[in-house]
Amino acid sequence: MVIQEVIEILLLLKNNANEIIEYIDNNYNGNVKLIGGLSLGAQILLDILSKRDNICEYAIIEKCFSMSNENDK
């Protein structure tokens, strides 16, 4: 049961990242000056940056747990 909950959380994070990317594309021509994230928001921000590293000029990431996975792009 715990593994299923972790998978659901990871999918939710990916959905949030995609929604934020879409919002920035639609409202800010695909680029903003700064994006910041703390804890869970930082994990979402890392996912955003892994998909679109040019979406912002600066990123502030605080208290984030991350693991590199080259196959997850």
VEXMI-924618 format. One record per residue: residue in one letter; x, y, z negated of N, C-alpha, C in turn. Coordinates in steps of 0.05 Angstrom, whole numbers, plus 5000, padded with zeros to 4 digits. Example, Ala and Ser with C-alpha at 12.3 -4.5 7.8 and 13.67 -1.06 7.14 Angstrom:
<segus>
{resn A n.X 5264 n.Y 4886 n.Z 4844 ca.X 5246 ca.Y 4910 ca.Z 4844 c.X 5264 c.Y 4934 c.Z 4844}
{resn S n.X 5257 n.Y 4955 n.Z 4858 ca.X 5273 ca.Y 4979 ca.Z 4857 c.X 5258 c.Y 5001 c.Z 4843}
</segus>
This chain:
<segus>
{resn M n.X 5016 n.Y 4976 n.Z 5000 ca.X 5000 ca.Y 5000 ca.Z 5000 c.X 5017 c.Y 5025 c.Z 5000}
{resn V n.X 5039 n.Y 5025 n.Z 4985 ca.X 5056 ca.Y 5049 ca.Z 4984 c.X 5069 c.Y 5055 c.Z 5011}
{resn I n.X 5077 n.Y 5035 n.Z 5026 ca.X 5089 ca.Y 5039 ca.Z 5052 c.X 5069 c.Y 5053 c.Z 5071}
{resn Q n.X 5044 n.Y 5044 n.Z 5070 ca.X 5023 ca.Y 5056 ca.Z 5087 c.X 5019 c.Y 5086 c.Z 5080}
{resn E n.X 5020 n.Y 5093 n.Z 5054 ca.X 5018 ca.Y 5120 ca.Z 5046 c.X 5041 c.Y 5137 c.Z 5056}
{resn V n.X 5065 n.Y 5126 n.Z 5055 ca.X 5089 ca.Y 5141 ca.Z 5065 c.X 5086 c.Y 5145 c.Z 5095}
{resn I n.X 5078 n.Y 5125 n.Z 5109 ca.X 5074 ca.Y 5128 ca.Z 5138 c.X 5054 c.Y 5150 c.Z 5144}
{resn E n.X 5032 n.Y 5151 n.Z 5129 ca.X 5011 ca.Y 5171 ca.Z 5133 c.X 5022 c.Y 5199 c.Z 5128}
{resn I n.X 5039 n.Y 5202 n.Z 5107 ca.X 5051 ca.Y 5228 ca.Z 5101 c.X 5070 c.Y 5237 c.Z 5123}
{resn L n.X 5086 n.Y 5218 n.Z 5133 ca.X 5104 ca.Y 5225 ca.Z 5155 c.X 5089 c.Y 5234 c.Z 5180}
{resn L n.X 5067 n.Y 5220 n.Z 5186 ca.X 5051 ca.Y 5228 ca.Z 5209 c.X 5039 c.Y 5255 c.Z 5205}
{resn L n.X 5030 n.Y 5261 n.Z 5181 ca.X 5019 ca.Y 5287 ca.Z 5174 c.X 5039 c.Y 5309 c.Z 5178}
{resn L n.X 5064 n.Y 5304 n.Z 5169 ca.X 5086 ca.Y 5324 ca.Z 5173 c.X 5090 c.Y 5329 c.Z 5203}
{resn K n.X 5091 n.Y 5308 n.Z 5219 ca.X 5095 ca.Y 5312 ca.Z 5248 c.X 5072 c.Y 5328 c.Z 5260}
{resn N n.X 5047 n.Y 5322 n.Z 5251 ca.X 5024 ca.Y 5337 ca.Z 5262 c.X 5026 c.Y 5366 c.Z 5254}
{resn N n.X 5034 n.Y 5372 n.Z 5229 ca.X 5037 ca.Y 5400 ca.Z 5220 c.X 5059 c.Y 5414 c.Z 5237}
{resn A n.X 5081 n.Y 5401 n.Z 5242 ca.X 5102 ca.Y 5413 ca.Z 5258 c.X 5092 c.Y 5419 c.Z 5286}
{resn N n.X 5078 n.Y 5401 n.Z 5298 ca.X 5067 ca.Y 5405 ca.Z 5325 c.X 5047 c.Y 5428 c.Z 5326}
{resn E n.X 5030 n.Y 5430 n.Z 5305 ca.X 5011 ca.Y 5452 ca.Z 5304 c.X 5025 c.Y 5479 c.Z 5301}
{resn I n.X 5046 n.Y 5480 n.Z 5285 ca.X 5061 ca.Y 5505 ca.Z 5282 c.X 5075 c.Y 5513 c.Z 5308}
{resn I n.X 5087 n.Y 5494 n.Z 5321 ca.X 5100 ca.Y 5499 ca.Z 5347 c.X 5079 c.Y 5510 c.Z 5367}
{resn E n.X 5056 n.Y 5497 n.Z 5368 ca.X 5035 ca.Y 5506 ca.Z 5386 c.X 5026 c.Y 5534 c.Z 5379}
{resn Y n.X 5023 n.Y 5540 n.Z 5353 ca.X 5015 ca.Y 5567 ca.Z 5345 c.X 5035 c.Y 5588 c.Z 5353}
{resn I n.X 5061 n.Y 5582 n.Z 5349 ca.X 5082 ca.Y 5601 ca.Z 5356 c.X 5082 c.Y 5605 c.Z 5387}
{resn D n.X 5079 n.Y 5583 n.Z 5401 ca.X 5078 ca.Y 5585 ca.Z 5431 c.X 5055 c.Y 5603 c.Z 5440}
{resn N n.X 5031 n.Y 5599 n.Z 5428 ca.X 5007 ca.Y 5613 ca.Z 5437 c.X 5006 c.Y 5642 c.Z 5427}
{resn N n.X 5019 n.Y 5648 n.Z 5405 ca.X 5015 ca.Y 5675 ca.Z 5393 c.X 5041 c.Y 5692 c.Z 5393}
{resn Y n.X 5064 n.Y 5680 n.Z 5397 ca.X 5089 ca.Y 5694 ca.Z 5395 c.X 5108 c.Y 5688 c.Z 5419}
{resn N n.X 5097 n.Y 5679 n.Z 5441 ca.X 5112 ca.Y 5673 ca.Z 5465 c.X 5135 c.Y 5652 c.Z 5459}
{resn G n.X 5130 n.Y 5634 n.Z 5441 ca.X 5148 ca.Y 5612 ca.Z 5436 c.X 5173 c.Y 5618 c.Z 5419}
{resn N n.X 5175 n.Y 5642 n.Z 5408 ca.X 5198 ca.Y 5648 ca.Z 5392 c.X 5192 c.Y 5669 c.Z 5370}
{resn V n.X 5202 n.Y 5664 n.Z 5346 ca.X 5199 ca.Y 5683 ca.Z 5324 c.X 5227 c.Y 5689 c.Z 5313}
{resn K n.X 5229 n.Y 5710 n.Z 5298 ca.X 5254 ca.Y 5719 ca.Z 5286 c.X 5263 c.Y 5700 c.Z 5264}
{resn L n.X 5245 n.Y 5692 n.Z 5246 ca.X 5252 ca.Y 5677 ca.Z 5222 c.X 5230 c.Y 5657 c.Z 5215}
{resn I n.X 5238 n.Y 5633 n.Z 5207 ca.X 5219 ca.Y 5614 ca.Z 5195 c.X 5232 c.Y 5604 c.Z 5169}
{resn G n.X 5216 n.Y 5603 n.Z 5147 ca.X 5227 ca.Y 5593 ca.Z 5122 c.X 5210 c.Y 5570 c.Z 5112}
{resn G n.X 5222 n.Y 5552 n.Z 5097 ca.X 5207 ca.Y 5530 ca.Z 5085 c.X 5220 c.Y 5521 c.Z 5059}
{resn L n.X 5202 n.Y 5515 n.Z 5040 ca.X 5211 ca.Y 5506 ca.Z 5013 c.X 5199 c.Y 5478 c.Z 5008}
{resn S n.X 5215 n.Y 5459 n.Z 5001 ca.X 5207 ca.Y 5432 ca.Z 4994 c.X 5192 c.Y 5419 c.Z 5018}
{resn L n.X 5167 n.Y 5414 n.Z 5016 ca.X 5152 ca.Y 5401 ca.Z 5037 c.X 5152 c.Y 5418 c.Z 5062}
{resn G n.X 5150 n.Y 5445 n.Z 5059 ca.X 5152 ca.Y 5463 ca.Z 5082 c.X 5179 c.Y 5462 c.Z 5095}
{resn A n.X 5200 n.Y 5457 n.Z 5079 ca.X 5226 ca.Y 5455 ca.Z 5091 c.X 5229 c.Y 5429 c.Z 5108}
{resn Q n.X 5216 n.Y 5408 n.Z 5099 ca.X 5216 ca.Y 5384 ca.Z 5115 c.X 5201 c.Y 5388 c.Z 5142}
{resn I n.X 5179 n.Y 5402 n.Z 5141 ca.X 5164 ca.Y 5409 ca.Z 5165 c.X 5182 c.Y 5426 c.Z 5183}
{resn L n.X 5195 n.Y 5446 n.Z 5172 ca.X 5213 ca.Y 5463 ca.Z 5187 c.X 5235 c.Y 5447 c.Z 5200}
{resn L n.X 5247 n.Y 5428 n.Z 5186 ca.X 5268 ca.Y 5412 ca.Z 5199 c.X 5257 c.Y 5396 c.Z 5222}
{resn D n.X 5232 n.Y 5387 n.Z 5220 ca.X 5220 ca.Y 5372 ca.Z 5243 c.X 5216 c.Y 5392 c.Z 5266}
{resn I n.X 5207 n.Y 5416 n.Z 5260 ca.X 5203 ca.Y 5436 ca.Z 5282 c.X 5230 c.Y 5441 c.Z 5295}
{resn L n.X 5251 n.Y 5446 n.Z 5280 ca.X 5277 ca.Y 5452 ca.Z 5291 c.X 5289 c.Y 5428 c.Z 5307}
{resn S n.X 5282 n.Y 5404 n.Z 5298 ca.X 5292 ca.Y 5381 ca.Z 5313 c.X 5279 c.Y 5378 c.Z 5341}
{resn K n.X 5255 n.Y 5390 n.Z 5343 ca.X 5240 ca.Y 5389 ca.Z 5368 c.X 5247 c.Y 5413 c.Z 5386}
{resn R n.X 5250 n.Y 5436 n.Z 5373 ca.X 5255 ca.Y 5461 ca.Z 5388 c.X 5274 c.Y 5478 c.Z 5372}
{resn D n.X 5300 n.Y 5475 n.Z 5377 ca.X 5320 ca.Y 5489 ca.Z 5362 c.X 5321 c.Y 5519 c.Z 5369}
{resn N n.X 5308 n.Y 5528 n.Z 5390 ca.X 5308 ca.Y 5556 ca.Z 5397 c.X 5281 c.Y 5570 c.Z 5390}
{resn I n.X 5265 n.Y 5558 n.Z 5373 ca.X 5240 ca.Y 5570 ca.Z 5365 c.X 5243 c.Y 5594 c.Z 5347}
{resn C n.X 5266 n.Y 5596 n.Z 5334 ca.X 5270 ca.Y 5620 ca.Z 5316 c.X 5300 c.Y 5627 c.Z 5317}
{resn E n.X 5305 n.Y 5652 n.Z 5310 ca.X 5333 ca.Y 5661 ca.Z 5309 c.X 5346 c.Y 5652 c.Z 5283}
{resn Y n.X 5330 n.Y 5653 n.Z 5261 ca.X 5340 ca.Y 5646 ca.Z 5235 c.X 5321 c.Y 5627 c.Z 5221}
{resn A n.X 5332 n.Y 5609 n.Z 5205 ca.X 5315 ca.Y 5591 ca.Z 5189 c.X 5326 c.Y 5590 c.Z 5161}
{resn I n.X 5308 n.Y 5591 n.Z 5141 ca.X 5315 ca.Y 5588 ca.Z 5113 c.X 5303 c.Y 5562 c.Z 5104}
{resn I n.X 5320 n.Y 5544 n.Z 5095 ca.X 5311 ca.Y 5517 ca.Z 5087 c.X 5320 c.Y 5513 c.Z 5058}
{resn E n.X 5302 n.Y 5508 n.Z 5040 ca.X 5308 ca.Y 5506 ca.Z 5011 c.X 5296 c.Y 5480 c.Z 5000}
{resn K n.X 5312 n.Y 5465 n.Z 4986 ca.X 5303 ca.Y 5441 ca.Z 4972 c.X 5289 c.Y 5421 c.Z 4990}
{resn C n.X 5304 n.Y 5412 n.Z 5009 ca.X 5293 ca.Y 5393 ca.Z 5029 c.X 5308 c.Y 5367 c.Z 5028}
{resn F n.X 5293 n.Y 5345 n.Z 5028 ca.X 5304 ca.Y 5318 ca.Z 5031 c.X 5303 c.Y 5311 c.Z 5061}
{resn S n.X 5325 n.Y 5303 n.Z 5072 ca.X 5324 ca.Y 5296 ca.Z 5101 c.X 5343 c.Y 5273 c.Z 5106}
{resn M n.X 5336 n.Y 5258 n.Z 5127 ca.X 5353 ca.Y 5236 ca.Z 5137 c.X 5355 c.Y 5239 c.Z 5167}
{resn S n.X 5379 n.Y 5236 n.Z 5177 ca.X 5383 ca.Y 5238 ca.Z 5206 c.X 5373 c.Y 5213 c.Z 5220}
{resn N n.X 5359 n.Y 5217 n.Z 5242 ca.X 5350 ca.Y 5195 ca.Z 5258 c.X 5350 c.Y 5204 c.Z 5287}
{resn E n.X 5371 n.Y 5197 n.Z 5301 ca.X 5375 ca.Y 5205 ca.Z 5329 c.X 5353 c.Y 5195 c.Z 5348}
{resn N n.X 5339 n.Y 5174 n.Z 5341 ca.X 5319 ca.Y 5163 ca.Z 5359 c.X 5292 c.Y 5176 c.Z 5356}
{resn D n.X 5289 n.Y 5195 n.Z 5337 ca.X 5263 ca.Y 5207 ca.Z 5331 c.X 5261 c.Y 5235 c.Z 5342}
{resn K n.X 5260 n.Y 5237 n.Z 5369 ca.X 5258 ca.Y 5264 ca.Z 5381 c.X 5234 c.Y 5265 c.Z 5399}
</segus>
